[in-house]
């Protein structure tokens, strides 16, 4: 009887061929991405991202919050506030780069106000000094904003100079014994860290030189040590070592210090050294770094949104994706003006393909600070391709100068 009822039910129900086909959320083949995109493709993507940022701003002028997430337990409590402030500085730069509307101007002024008045994090761990991130990107954003006519006059100038001095104080106290900056430390733990990375040092180095021209008292020794550290991280293969190893041993086909693992570090390293006048970073050095970036881009695609740091080939981490593209855009703008558009056209597809329907994007986790930073990096990189700043001259190095 049971078998008969089951059979009857089966005969009354539609067969498999009559059911509507389910939409596969994970298609076997990814959507095609063009090799190049014209300038016109950047505008809509920028507007979508800008709308997301303006819509998400809080009443106090900030984004996100300081709450730890389950995916990031184990860090010091001040680390979460530091990541938020660092991302906030990047958002300020993105908003400042946009073509102005009343809504964008209002959001920009509120965000700069929060950047100048927010309580800064403090070190509350021995090994976890991620709170330095708030000063790395806080300081770079302050220096850029001081060069914006909208914030170069009082009362904004005084507020930014004061906050810039506070960020600079943190950087001065946490400049490693080797000359650079990083976000962790090794034992024996002390007030002055002993570990630094090439990319943390590179991202803040030009701002240190610019700050001196703006009236900030940046110790000359501080700049010199940082520049020397970054220069020593440059490897003959065009890569930058993750951190400084006096005796470099590339003992693996997937070593992090091969070019495949340095795609982001190479761009920020070349940009920083060229920006401060390092004669060894010629146009050809920049071109070689960019050629490797696009040729080996699949290593960055492979790791984007993977939740475990450095789990990709060559120890790539997801959070290098937009960092790499932002500084690729900046280093492109150091090349002769006539060749920049071709490079930007190759960069745009790798940014726009990541954008979500609400205008946002991310590259590692969906924590607020990462979404805000990633979306802002996208805006900044695309905006760079719509402007043509004056190229920095590229003198040829003397025969006595090495890489």
GIJOTA-V36832 format. One record per residue. N is the residue number from 1. RES is the residue in three letters. PSI is psi as a letter, one per 30 degrees, with the letter a starting at -180 (none if undefined). Layout:
n = [N	N]
res = [RES	RES]
psi = [PSI	PSI]
This chain:
n = [1	2	3	4	5	6	7	8	9	10	11	12	13	14	15	16	17	18	19	20	21	22	23	24	25	26	27	28	29	30	31	32	33	34	35	36	37	38	39	40	41	42	43	44	45	46	47	48	49	50	51	52	53	54	55	56	57	58	59	60	61	62	63	64	65	66	67	68	69	70	71	72	73	74	75	76	77	78	79	80	81	82	83	84	85	86	87	88	89	90	91	92	93	94	95	96	97	98	99	100	101	102	103	104	105	106	107	108	109	110	111	112	113	114	115	116	117	118	119	120	121	122	123	124	125	126	127	128	129	130	131	132	133	134	135	136	137	138	139	140	141	142	143	144	145	146	147	148	149	150	151	152	153	154	155	156	157	158	159	160	161	162	163	164	165	166	167	168	169	170	171	172	173	174	175	176	177	178	179	180	181	182	183	184	185	186	187	188	189	190	191	192	193	194	195	196	197	198	199	200	201	202	203	204	205	206	207	208	209	210	211	212	213	214	215	216	217	218	219	220	221	222	223	224	225	226	227	228	229	230	231	232	233	234	235	236	237	238	239	240	241	242	243	244	245	246	247	248	249	250	251	252	253	254	255	256	257	258	259	260	261	262	263	264	265	266	267	268	269	270	271	272	273	274	275	276	277	278	279	280	281	282	283	284	285	286	287	288	289	290	291	292	293	294	295	296	297	298	299	300	301	302	303	304	305	306	307	308	309	310	311	312	313	314	315	316	317	318	319	320	321	322	323	324	325	326	327	328	329	330	331	332	333	334	335	336	337	338	339	340	341	342	343	344	345	346	347	348	349	350	351	352	353	354	355	356	357	358	359	360	361	362	363	364	365	366	367	368	369	370	371	372	373	374	375	376	377	378	379	380	381	382	383	384	385	386	387	388	389	390	391	392	393	394	395	396	397	398	399	400	401	402	403]
res = [UNK	UNK	UNK	UNK	UNK	UNK	UNK	UNK	UNK	UNK	UNK	UNK	UNK	UNK	UNK	UNK	UNK	UNK	UNK	UNK	UNK	UNK	UNK	UNK	UNK	UNK	UNK	UNK	UNK	UNK	UNK	UNK	UNK	UNK	UNK	UNK	UNK	UNK	UNK	UNK	UNK	UNK	UNK	UNK	UNK	UNK	UNK	UNK	UNK	UNK	UNK	UNK	UNK	UNK	UNK	UNK	UNK	UNK	UNK	UNK	UNK	UNK	UNK	UNK	UNK	UNK	UNK	UNK	UNK	UNK	UNK	UNK	UNK	UNK	UNK	UNK	UNK	UNK	UNK	UNK	UNK	UNK	UNK	UNK	UNK	UNK	UNK	UNK	UNK	UNK	UNK	UNK	UNK	UNK	UNK	UNK	UNK	UNK	UNK	UNK	UNK	UNK	UNK	UNK	UNK	UNK	UNK	UNK	UNK	UNK	UNK	UNK	UNK	UNK	UNK	UNK	UNK	UNK	UNK	UNK	UNK	UNK	UNK	UNK	UNK	UNK	UNK	UNK	UNK	UNK	UNK	UNK	UNK	UNK	UNK	UNK	UNK	UNK	UNK	UNK	UNK	UNK	UNK	UNK	UNK	UNK	UNK	UNK	UNK	UNK	UNK	UNK	UNK	UNK	UNK	UNK	UNK	UNK	UNK	UNK	UNK	UNK	UNK	UNK	UNK	UNK	UNK	UNK	UNK	UNK	UNK	UNK	UNK	UNK	UNK	UNK	UNK	UNK	UNK	UNK	UNK	UNK	UNK	UNK	UNK	UNK	UNK	UNK	UNK	UNK	UNK	UNK	UNK	UNK	UNK	UNK	UNK	UNK	UNK	UNK	UNK	UNK	UNK	UNK	UNK	UNK	UNK	UNK	UNK	UNK	UNK	UNK	UNK	UNK	UNK	UNK	UNK	UNK	UNK	UNK	UNK	UNK	UNK	UNK	UNK	UNK	UNK	UNK	UNK	UNK	UNK	UNK	UNK	UNK	UNK	UNK	UNK	UNK	UNK	UNK	UNK	UNK	UNK	UNK	UNK	UNK	UNK	UNK	UNK	UNK	UNK	UNK	UNK	UNK	UNK	UNK	UNK	UNK	UNK	UNK	UNK	UNK	UNK	UNK	UNK	UNK	UNK	UNK	UNK	UNK	UNK	UNK	UNK	UNK	UNK	UNK	UNK	UNK	UNK	UNK	UNK	UNK	UNK	UNK	UNK	UNK	UNK	UNK	UNK	UNK	UNK	UNK	UNK	UNK	UNK	UNK	UNK	UNK	UNK	UNK	UNK	UNK	UNK	UNK	UNK	UNK	UNK	UNK	UNK	UNK	UNK	UNK	UNK	UNK	UNK	UNK	UNK	UNK	UNK	UNK	UNK	UNK	UNK	UNK	UNK	UNK	UNK	UNK	UNK	UNK	UNK	UNK	UNK	UNK	UNK	UNK	UNK	UNK	UNK	UNK	UNK	UNK	UNK	UNK	UNK	UNK	UNK	UNK	UNK	UNK	UNK	UNK	UNK	UNK	UNK	UNK	UNK	UNK	UNK	UNK	UNK	UNK	UNK	UNK	UNK	UNK	UNK	UNK	UNK	UNK	UNK	UNK	UNK	UNK	UNK	UNK	UNK	UNK	UNK	UNK	UNK	UNK	UNK	UNK	UNK	UNK	UNK	UNK	UNK	UNK	UNK	UNK	UNK	UNK	UNK	UNK	UNK	UNK	UNK	UNK	UNK	UNK	UNK]
psi = [e	e	e	e	e	e	e	e	e	e	e	f	l	k	l	e	f	f	k	k	k	k	k	j	f	i	k	e	k	l	k	k	k	l	e	l	k	l	e	f	f	e	e	e	e	e	e	e	e	e	e	e	e	e	e	f	k	l	e	g	g	l	k	a	a	g	k	l	l	f	f	h	l	f	l	k	e	f	e	e	e	e	e	e	e	e	e	e	e	e	e	e	e	e	e	f	f	l	k	k	l	e	e	e	e	e	e	e	e	e	e	e	e	e	e	f	f	k	k	k	l	l	k	h	l	e	e	j	h	f	f	f	e	e	e	e	f	e	e	e	e	e	e	e	e	f	g	k	f	f	g	f	l	l	f	e	e	e	e	e	e	e	e	e	e	e	e	e	e	e	e	e	f	g	k	l	f	f	f	a	l	a	f	l	l	l	l	k	k	l	e	j	l	f	k	l	l	e	e	e	e	e	f	f	e	e	e	e	e	e	e	e	f	f	g	k	i	j	k	e	e	e	e	e	e	e	e	e	e	e	e	f	f	k	l	f	g	f	l	k	k	e	l	k	j	e	j	k	j	i	g	k	f	h	k	f	g	l	e	f	f	g	e	e	e	e	e	e	e	e	e	e	e	e	f	g	g	j	f	f	i	l	e	e	e	e	e	e	e	e	e	e	e	e	e	g	f	f	e	e	e	e	f	k	g	k	f	k	k	g	f	l	k	g	g	l	k	e	g	f	d	e	e	e	e	e	f	e	e	e	f	e	g	f	l	k	e	f	f	e	e	e	e	e	e	f	e	e	e	f	e	e	f	f	k	l	f	g	f	l	l	l	f	d	l	g	k	e	e	e	e	e	e	e	e	e	e	e	e	e	e	e	e	e	f	f	l	i	l	k	k	k	k	i	k	k	l	l	f	f	k	a	none]
